[in-house]
Amino acid sequence: MTTHTITFLGGVESVTGSRFLLETDNYKLLVEAGMFQGLKELRLKNWEPFPIDPSTINAILITHAHLDHSGYLPRLVRDGFTGSIYLTHDTGKLVEIVLRDSARIQMEDAKYAEKKGYSKHEKPEALYDLQDAAKAISKLKTVDFHKEVEIAPNISAIFHRSGHILGSSIVEVNLDGKRVVFSGDLGRSQHPLLNPPDQFMSGAIDAVVMESTYGDRTHEDTTHLLAEVINRCVQRNGSILIPAFAVDRTEVILMMLKKLVNEKQIPNLPVFVDSPMALASLNVYKMAMDTGSLDIKQELFDSIKFDDPFNPGNLQGAETVEQSKALNNPSKSCIIISASGMGTGGRVVHHLENMLPHSEHAVVLIGYQAEGTRGRSLADGAKSVKMHGRQVSVFAEVIQIQGLSVHADADEVCAWLGTTKNLPGHTFIVHGEPSSSAAMAEKINQRLGWNTVVPRLNQKFYI
Ligand SMILES: [Zn+2]
């Protein structure tokens, strides 16, 4: 008899590095190929040899374009993976942007470290380069939502909408008779642009792999905090820096700022999107709206014909490095949205370096800040943070706004799971820091009476 297993190669005990391996006797299907981010011990895992030879993986499924779910693809391809990578159409478009940008950042960081001589390595290497990214991109196979795709005989997948970012999906896998559901990152019905997650699947399910980013929290509406910090900052002639994931967070923030401007809650300040990746993904979002993508809320289609939903009034893009540098330590109040969202890399690092030492400015943290990132240190009240090999003092106002998340909280997860009548064979809780995963596991157990398991790294289970 065939055995079916799942091995957790990442995305456990942490929110990053999602990598789940499904195996039968003669097939290896990897779900997610995420990059580890945050704590150094996690980042170092990106450099360890992959636990199985990548050339033995038959195919890969990706739930959405965020780096912690897709960012390791170029490395797998460099190390021998030759199969196809399945994902939805919009995820495909966004993954292209994300991987190219990631390769560029890896190469730039390696070069920068070499130039400044602060790397411990004589010749710092990039995890992967643009060529590796291009090779990975050539293996993408995009698929429709809701349609069953055959990946191999007796192995198929259906991508359902997860409402987290454009193209994001909940993936249902049929693994030679076993039905396994991966929640991916589960969105929320409050998303201003996207439809809410599709209903949880009906019928018998052998295993569910459930994310738990906010397993120990309940979201509250905190939009007013954003208006308040902007107004405070403008009064003292400062500017506002919002580190944001280039994909989706930028769009959501722009829509929110537009609403605040329209309601006259904040002045119509210049808003700069300083991230080529964010600008590119903004175009993908606009295209999805123009073409009536399944992901987008129906009611938005009419209004966007007359009004750009992403322009609060005075939106400007900074494409080039010169344009970006011109924004350094701005003398006139403005809002700068720049990636990455946790201050781990990209142009936002330079803005942080320039703005943090000045008390008139404000840094607004809006997304999840993983352990070990600069964003987390700032959120925790650090008086200085290390950047480009030196300590930078923090005098600017730093505020973290929690409720703007695009991850479901514990109550929302339970409500989503609870729509099924069937008890899954296994419920694995992943994608959360240990306390958060434990809280989610307990909540699901109490509310729904399901047995839950929080897997450890590299643990393997029969399903
Ligand atoms: Zn995500």
Boltz pocket constraint, residues with backbone or C-beta under 6 A from the ligand:
constraints:
  - pocket:
      binder: B
      contacts: [[A, 64], [A, 66], [A, 164], [A, 185]]
      max_distance: 6.0
